[in-house]
């Protein structure tokens, strides 16, 4: 994540925010950016594969 992207996100937030809210937003933006990069590189999981992986957790 670039400093500029973080500054833009900060400017879009309310005037009074907690440090926790700021960190949550930064982590979310980083994860979204990572996901987009993975998708661009075709580093994805099919719907069926995801379903099989999650079925182990949802038992």
C-alpha positions as CSV (number, residue, x, y, z in Angstrom):
1,X,0.0,0.0,0.0
2,X,1.3,3.4,-0.8
3,X,1.5,6.3,1.6
4,X,-0.8,8.2,-0.8
5,X,-3.5,5.5,-0.7
6,X,-3.4,5.6,3.1
7,X,-3.6,9.4,3.2
8,X,-6.6,9.3,0.8
9,X,-8.3,6.7,3.1
10,X,-7.6,8.8,6.1
11,X,-9.0,11.9,4.4
12,X,-12.2,10.0,3.6
13,X,-12.7,9.0,7.3
14,X,-14.7,11.0,9.9
15,X,-12.8,13.8,11.8
16,X,-12.9,11.8,15.1
17,X,-11.7,8.2,14.7
18,X,-9.8,5.8,17.0
19,X,-6.4,4.4,16.3
20,X,-8.1,1.0,16.2
21,X,-10.5,2.1,13.4
22,X,-7.6,3.6,11.4
23,X,-5.6,0.3,11.7
24,X,-8.7,-1.8,10.8
25,X,-9.1,0.4,7.6
26,X,-5.4,0.1,6.8
27,X,-5.5,-3.7,7.2
28,X,-8.7,-4.0,5.1
29,X,-7.2,-1.9,2.3
30,X,-4.0,-3.9,2.3
31,X,-6.0,-7.2,2.1
32,X,-8.1,-5.9,-0.8
33,X,-5.0,-4.7,-2.6
34,X,-3.3,-8.1,-2.1
35,X,-6.5,-9.9,-3.4
36,X,-6.6,-7.7,-6.5
37,X,-2.9,-8.4,-7.2
38,X,-3.5,-12.2,-6.8
39,X,-6.4,-12.0,-9.1
40,X,-4.4,-10.1,-11.7
41,X,-1.8,-12.9,-11.6
42,X,-4.5,-15.6,-11.9
43,X,-3.6,-16.8,-8.4
44,X,-7.2,-17.7,-7.5
45,X,-9.2,-20.6,-6.2
46,X,-12.2,-22.0,-8.1
47,X,-15.6,-21.8,-6.5
48,X,-15.7,-25.6,-6.1
49,X,-12.2,-25.7,-4.6
50,X,-13.2,-23.0,-2.1
51,X,-16.4,-24.9,-1.3
52,X,-14.4,-28.1,-0.6
53,X,-11.8,-26.3,1.6
54,X,-14.6,-24.5,3.6
55,X,-16.6,-27.7,4.1
56,X,-13.8,-29.0,6.4
57,X,-14.3,-26.0,8.6
58,X,-18.0,-25.9,8.6
59,X,-18.6,-29.4,9.8
